[in-house]
Amino acid sequence: MENEPGRRRYNSLRRVAQAHQTRAEIADAARRLFLSQGWAATTVRDVAREAGVSVPTVYAAYQNKAGLVWALADAADLAADLPQAIDELEATADPRRHLATMAGYDRRLYERAGDLIALIRDAGRTEPELADTYLLGRRQVGEHRLQVFSSWPDGTLRPGLDAPTAVDIYAALCNIDVYTTLRTERSWSPDRIERWWGEALARELLSRSATVKPSSAMARKI
C-alpha cells in the first residue's frame, strides 16, 4: 500500500503524455489533409478518421476546426525553433546579430512551415475566422519585433526612423512571398536568402555607427 501514491502519480504522468501524443497525432493528420485537399474540403470527421481517433476527441483537443488551425500555427513556431532564436537574442547586445537571428528564424519558419502559413492565409480569404487567426499571428510577430527594436539604445536606428516604422520595413522585406519568390522563381538557397535578409535589414534599419563592425571601429581608434 505504501507504493500506491507513487503508482498513481506515474499513472497521471502517463495520461498527460498520452494526451500530448494524441494532440500531436491529430495536428499531424490535420496538416496532411489541409495541405492535400484544402481547408474547405476538410472536415473534423476527416481529421478524426485520419488520426485514428473519435470526432469528440478532436473537439476535446482543439474545440473546433479553426482552433485546430491555430494549434498548427503554434506548431510552426516550434518547427522554426523559437527557443533557439530567443537564446541567440539574449546572448548578445549587437543589433546586427539580433537582425541576423531574426532573419534565421524567419528562414526556418518559411522553409519548414511556409506551406501551412500560405494555406491559413489563403483560406482566410473566404473564412473570416481564419483571416482573424492569420492577422492575430502577424500582429503578434510585429509586437515581438517591436520589443527587440525598442530595447536598442538611442541612435541605433537610422536617423528619422522609429521602432514601429522599422517593424513595417522588416515586414516588407521578410515575408512568405519574398521567400517564395527567391526560393522557387530565382532558385536562391535558404542560406542565401537568410544572409541577404540579414544584410538588407542592417542597411535599411541601422544607423551608420550601428552597422560598423567592432573590429573596424577599433582600427580607427588605433
FIZAKE-170473 format. One line per 10 residues: their letters; for each residue y, z, x of N, C-alpha, C. Coordinates in pm, whole numbers, plus 50000, padded with zeros to 5 digits. Each point is the difference from the previous one (the first is absolute). Layout:
% residues N
a) Y:Z:X:Y:Z:X:Y:Z:X | ...
% end
This chain:
% residues 222
menepgrrry) 49879:50000:50082:50121:50000:49918:50126:50000:50085 | 49994:50056:50122:50120:50011:50079:50050:49863:50047 | 49912:49899:49999:50043:49867:50041:50051:49916:49884 | 49996:50054:49880:50037:49922:49883:50146:49953:50004 | 50100:50085:50038:50138:49952:50006:50016:49883:50095 | 49933:50005:50116:50008:49889:50095:49946:49871:49942 | 49886:50011:49931:49943:49880:49939:50094:49943:49896 | 50062:50088:49921:50094:49952:49899:50119:49930:50065 | 50050:50055:50113:50115:49940:50068:49965:49861:50050 | 49882:49987:50062:49961:49869:50052:49975:49901:49887
nslrrvaqah) 49946:50046:49890:49981:49912:49886:50134:49948:49949 | 50102:50087:50003:50133:49958:49957:50055:49893:50092 | 49982:50018:50131:50047:49901:50097:49928:49867:49980 | 49870:50008:49970:49926:49876:49976:50053:49926:49877 | 50038:50075:49898:50054:49936:49880:50134:49933:50030 | 50083:50067:50081:50128:49940:50038:49978:49872:50080 | 49908:50007:50096:49971:49883:50082:49946:49886:49914 | 49915:50032:49903:49945:49898:49912:50110:49938:49915 | 50094:50082:49954:50111:49947:49919:50085:49904:50081 | 50028:50034:50126:50077:49911:50087:49924:49870:50024
qtraeiadaa) 49871:50010:50020:49918:49881:50022:50002:49910:49877 | 49991:50061:49883:50002:49923:49876:50133:49928:49983 | 50111:50070:50029:50133:49937:49989:50012:49883:50099 | 49948:50018:50119:50007:49892:50099:49919:49879:49955 | 49883:50024:49942:49916:49890:49953:50066:49926:49884 | 50066:50074:49912:50071:49938:49889:50117:49916:50053 | 50075:50054:50096:50113:49927:50057:49953:49873:50070 | 49891:50009:50074:49948:49881:50068:49958:49894:49898 | 49934:50044:49894:49956:49905:49897:50120:49935:49933 | 50102:50078:49972:50120:49946:49935:50068:49898:50090
rrlflsqgwa) 50010:50033:50127:50065:49905:50092:49925:49867:50004 | 49868:50007:50009:49921:49876:50003:50024:49916:49875 | 50001:50065:49885:50015:49927:49874:50142:49948:49983 | 50100:50083:50030:50138:49957:49984:50029:49878:50087 | 49946:50000:50123:50027:49889:50092:49917:49876:49965 | 49882:50019:49944:49914:49885:49972:50028:49936:49865 | 50035:50080:49899:50019:49942:49868:50136:50030:49938 | 50086:50072:50075:50136:50023:49951:50013:50128:49920 | 50127:50046:49991:50028:50124:49929:49970:49988:49851 | 50053:49895:49935:49989:49989:49854:49856:49988:49955
attvrdvare) 49917:49930:50078:49862:49976:49958:49907:50117:50027 | 50047:50099:50073:49915:50114:50037:50023:50116:49904 | 49894:50053:49943:50009:50114:49910:49945:50125:50068 | 50032:50114:49941:49946:50125:50051:49847:49998:49990 | 49947:49939:49896:49854:49990:49986:49941:49918:50115 | 50071:49892:50040:49954:49920:50114:49993:50085:50127 | 50106:50079:50019:50006:50084:50120:49886:50102:49999 | 49976:50060:49885:49893:50098:49989:49864:49937:50031 | 49977:49881:49946:49873:49932:50024:49984:49965:50148 | 50108:49951:50062:49995:49963:50142:49976:50121:50089
agvsvptvya) 50057:50115:49962:49985:50122:50080:49871:50075:49968 | 49933:49962:49893:49877:50069:49963:50024:50136:49938 | 50113:50015:49929:50031:50127:49933:50033:49972:49854 | 50020:50105:49924:50034:49984:49859:50149:49975:49983 | 50037:49942:49887:50141:49978:49970:50078:50132:49997 | 49949:50105:49934:50073:50129:50004:50022:50052:50141 | 49908:49970:50093:50018:50046:50139:50122:49933:50062 | 50019:49871:49971:50118:49929:50053:50127:50061:49943 | 50002:50026:49869:50119:50059:49939:50026:50141:50054 | 49893:50076:50023:50017:50135:50053:50058:49996:50141
ayqnkaglvw) 49964:49899:50076:50047:49990:50138:50143:49948:50010 | 50034:49901:49915:50129:49931:50018:50083:49986:49873 | 49955:50057:49890:50074:50005:49874:50003:49866:49926 | 50044:49894:50068:50006:49870:49936:50001:49891:50106 | 50010:49877:49955:49993:49886:50091:50118:49998:50098 | 50119:50029:49949:50117:50003:50088:49990:50114:50103 | 49944:50112:49957:49981:50111:50093:49904:49963:50111 | 49903:49916:49969:49905:49955:50101:50070:49915:50105 | 50092:49915:49957:50075:49917:50095:50088:50087:50088 | 50060:50106:49944:50082:50089:50083:49915:50068:50105
aladaadlaa) 49877:50036:49964:49911:50059:50098:49968:49901:50112 | 49986:49873:49965:49975:49898:50101:50122:49981:50090 | 50118:50013:49943:50121:49991:50082:50006:50114:50101 | 49960:50119:49957:49993:50113:50094:49897:49971:50109 | 49891:49938:49962:49896:49968:50097:50050:49902:50105 | 50095:49915:49961:50058:49904:50095:50071:50074:50113 | 50068:50110:49968:50064:50080:50104:49897:50055:50098 | 49886:50042:49947:49895:50052:50088:49944:49889:50089 | 49986:49879:49943:49949:49888:50078:50093:49967:50116 | 50130:50020:49980:50098:49972:50105:50016:50116:50095
dlpqaidele) 49927:50109:49979:50001:50118:50087:50138:50065:50003 | 50043:50047:49883:50129:50069:49990:50007:50122:50091 | 49893:50082:50012:50009:50114:50092:50033:49959:50143 | 49945:49888:50045:50031:49951:50135:50149:49971:50013 | 50057:49934:49900:50143:49966:50005:50086:50126:50004 | 49963:50100:49922:50077:50125:49999:49994:50068:50136 | 49880:50004:50059:49986:50060:50133:50087:49927:50102 | 50003:49870:49995:50078:49921:50095:50150:50021:49980 | 50044:50012:49875:50141:50025:49974:50043:50136:50054 | 49913:50098:49984:50034:50136:50043:49990:50017:50152
atadprrhla) 49934:49906:50068:49977:50014:50144:50119:49955:50084 | 50101:49938:49939:50112:49947:50077:50129:50010:49920 | 50111:50001:50072:50132:49995:49935:50066:49865:50024 | 49928:49907:50061:50055:49869:50034:50001:49910:49876 | 50118:49956:49954:50005:49915:49880:49922:49870:50015 | 49998:49944:50120:49923:49877:50021:49852:50024:49973 | 49949:50115:50048:49860:50033:49977:49974:50028:49852 | 50096:50062:49934:49986:50022:49857:49982:49866:49926 | 50085:49904:50034:49992:49870:49933:49868:49930:50033 | 49956:50010:50125:49872:49939:50038:49885:50064:49924
tmagydrrly) 50005:50132:49983:49897:50070:49924:49998:49956:49855 | 50118:49989:49940:50009:49959:49860:49952:49856:49982 | 50034:49913:50096:49952:49862:49995:49848:49996:50013 | 49945:50087:50086:49855:50004:50015:49931:50045:49873 | 50059:50097:49933:49942:50045:49873:50002:49887:49897 | 50114:49929:49989:50010:49891:49903:49901:49890:50031 | 49984:49970:50128:49903:49897:50040:49860:50039:49953 | 49961:50125:50025:49866:50045:49959:49987:49999:49849 | 50105:50040:49930:49997:50002:49854:49976:49861:49943 | 50077:49902:50047:49988:49865:49946:49873:49932:50049
eragdliali) 49956:50034:50119:49878:49941:50055:49877:50049:49924 | 49998:50127:49965:49881:50060:49941:50004:50010:49848 | 50122:50000:49943:50010:50018:49854:50103:49907:49937 | 50037:49895:50071:50100:49908:49947:49955:49932:49872 | 49871:49967:49991:49950:49936:49879:50014:50091:49879 | 49978:50129:50020:50014:50095:49891:50146:50017:49959 | 50089:50008:50098:50143:50014:49970:50050:49879:49922 | 49961:49881:50042:50041:49879:49930:49945:49997:49858 | 49877:50048:49983:49940:50002:49866:50079:50091:49907 | 50034:50120:50048:50075:50094:49916:50137:49943:49964
rdagrtepel) 50068:49941:50099:50132:49943:49974:49991:49885:49901 | 49905:49910:50018:49989:49883:49913:49960:50040:49860 | 49908:50095:49989:49956:50045:49867:50115:50068:49927 | 50093:50059:50074:50114:50067:49939:50094:49907:49926 | 49989:49869:50023:50085:49904:49931:49968:49991:49852 | 49877:50038:49965:49960:49997:49859:49960:50139:49948 | 49987:50096:50090:49960:50136:49961:50110:50098:50041 | 50086:50042:49907:50113:50088:50035:49957:50127:50073 | 49885:50055:49963:49955:50123:50063:49969:49978:50149 | 49943:49883:50030:49973:49968:50139:50128:49971:50076
adtyllgrrq) 50095:49936:49933:50130:49974:50064:50065:50132:50040 | 49991:50100:49912:50055:50132:50031:49929:50063:50120 | 49868:49984:50004:49923:50054:50112:50043:49936:50131 | 50015:49868:49999:50039:49928:50121:50141:50043:50045 | 50094:50004:49906:50137:50035:50036:50010:50144:50048 | 49923:50090:49940:49999:50139:50045:49951:50008:50144 | 49895:49925:50030:49949:49999:50136:50102:49947:50100 | 50072:49894:49963:50101:49945:50090:50116:50097:50019 | 50037:50072:49893:50109:50099:50013:49958:50113:50094 | 49877:50042:49989:49952:50106:50089:50001:49956:50145
vgehrlqvfs) 49962:49875:50025:50005:49947:50137:50144:50001:50051 | 50093:49957:49914:50141:50000:50040:50051:50140:50031 | 49955:50097:49923:50042:50139:50025:49947:50050:50134 | 49878:49962:50034:49943:50041:50129:50079:49939:50116 | 50036:49873:49987:50079:49935:50105:50138:50064:50010 | 50059:50032:49886:50131:50064:50000:49994:50134:50071 | 49892:50073:49981:49984:50129:50067:49999:49984:50151 | 49931:49897:50049:49995:49976:50144:50138:49961:50051 | 50066:49906:49935:50130:49953:50048:50105:50110:49994 | 49993:50084:49899:50098:50108:49985:49980:50109:50104
swpdgtlrpg) 49882:50005:50062:49974:50102:50102:50059:49963:50136 | 50042:49875:50015:50053:49956:50130:50141:50054:50023 | 50038:50022:50125:50136:50048:50029:50105:49896:49961 | 50122:50046:49977:50110:49909:49971:50014:49899:50114 | 50027:49877:49964:50018:49896:50101:49873:49924:50032 | 49887:50039:49939:49875:49928:50026:49999:49864:49930 | 50043:49999:49874:50007:49874:49927:50119:49917:50046 | 49991:49870:49979:50111:49912:50035:50128:50045:49933 | 50115:49980:50063:50128:50038:49939:50016:49935:49863 | 50041:50079:49903:50021:49951:49864:49875:49997:49915
ldaptavdiy) 49886:50037:50058:49874:49997:49926:49959:50142:49963 | 49980:50024:49869:49954:50132:49959:49849:49997:49974 | 49943:50118:49983:49854:50010:49988:49945:49924:49879 | 50062:50011:49880:49945:49924:49886:49999:49849:50025 | 50105:49947:50064:50003:49857:50029:49894:49964:50104 | 49977:50091:50095:49893:49978:50098:49865:49990:49931 | 49979:50081:49897:49875:49993:49922:49988:49864:49933 | 50112:49949:49946:49998:49868:49935:49964:49890:50099 | 50059:50005:50119:49972:49898:50102:49854:50008:50042 | 49950:50123:50017:49859:50017:50036:49911:49934:49895
aalcnidvyt) 50030:50025:49872:49918:49944:49892:50004:49848:49998 | 50114:49942:50039:50010:49855:50002:49919:49938:50113 | 49985:50073:50111:49927:49949:50115:49850:50026:49991 | 49963:50121:49960:49860:50043:50004:49948:50015:49857 | 49940:49895:49950:49942:50005:49867:49878:49909:49994 | 49927:50009:49891:49874:49928:49988:50020:49849:50005 | 50113:49949:49949:50023:49856:50000:50026:49947:50140 | 50079:50072:50079:50024:49959:50138:49869:50004:50079 | 49924:50107:49981:49872:50011:50071:49908:49884:49964 | 49989:49969:49871:49911:49894:49955:50045:49865:50054
tlrterswsp) 50130:49973:49997:50051:49873:50051:49968:49982:50147 | 50029:50101:50080:49975:49990:50144:49851:49994:50032 | 49921:50075:49923:49856:50009:50030:49926:49874:49955 | 50025:49953:49879:49921:49890:49945:50062:49863:50021 | 50133:49991:49991:50065:49870:50013:50036:49967:50144 | 50037:50102:50078:50042:49976:50138:49896:50043:50101 | 49888:50055:49953:49886:50037:50086:50035:50103:50108 | 50095:50089:49969:50029:50110:50093:49888:50103:49991 | 49970:50063:50111:49904:50110:49998:50068:50126:49948 | 49923:50095:49947:50060:50128:49957:50075:50070:50112
drierwwgea) 49947:49993:50123:50069:50062:50113:50138:49938:50022 | 50005:49869:49991:50128:49931:50021:50101:50036:49892 | 49953:50009:49876:50090:50038:49890:50054:50140:50024 | 49913:50091:50038:50042:50138:50025:50104:50006:50111 | 49977:49929:50110:50097:50001:50110:50134:49941:49957 | 49995:49889:49928:50125:49938:49955:50077:50091:49905 | 49928:50064:49908:50066:50094:49910:50071:50110:50078 | 49931:50060:50096:50060:50107:50077:50125:49954:50073 | 49994:49883:50062:50115:49948:50073:50115:49962:49905 | 49966:49934:49889:50103:49957:49904:50068:50120:49936
larellsrsa) 49923:50102:49966:50058:50120:49941:50097:50068:50097 | 49961:50008:50127:50088:50061:50099:50131:49921:50013 | 49991:49868:50001:50121:49917:50011:50090:50017:49879 | 49941:50005:49882:50078:50001:49877:50055:50138:49965 | 49931:50105:50040:50036:50133:49951:50067:50089:50104 | 49966:49986:50124:50044:50098:50099:50128:49956:50072 | 50079:50099:50036:50121:49974:50078:49961:49956:50140 | 50096:49946:50072:49974:49952:50135:49947:50111:50090 | 50060:50118:49991:49956:50112:50086:49859:50045:49965 | 49963:49991:49871:49867:50045:49959:49891:49903:50040
tvkpssamar) 50036:49873:50025:49900:49901:50036:49979:49989:50149 | 50082:50073:50079:49984:49997:50145:49880:50084:50038 | 49908:49945:50077:49884:50076:50045:50043:50107:50098 | 49935:50118:49997:50039:50109:50090:50007:49959:50145 | 49908:49918:50048:50000:49961:50140:50125:49920:50035 | 50045:49914:49906:50119:49922:50025:50123:50088:50003 | 50007:50097:49909:50114:50091:49997:50004:50081:50128 | 49886:50044:50048:49995:50078:50122:50044:49915:50119 | 49962:49872:50002:50036:49913:50110:50151:49984:50010 | 50067:49998:49885:50147:49983:50004:50067:50125:50054
ki) 49934:50116:49981:50061:50126:50043:49986:50019:50151 | 49899:49934:50058:49977:50020:50145:50101:49921:50082
% end
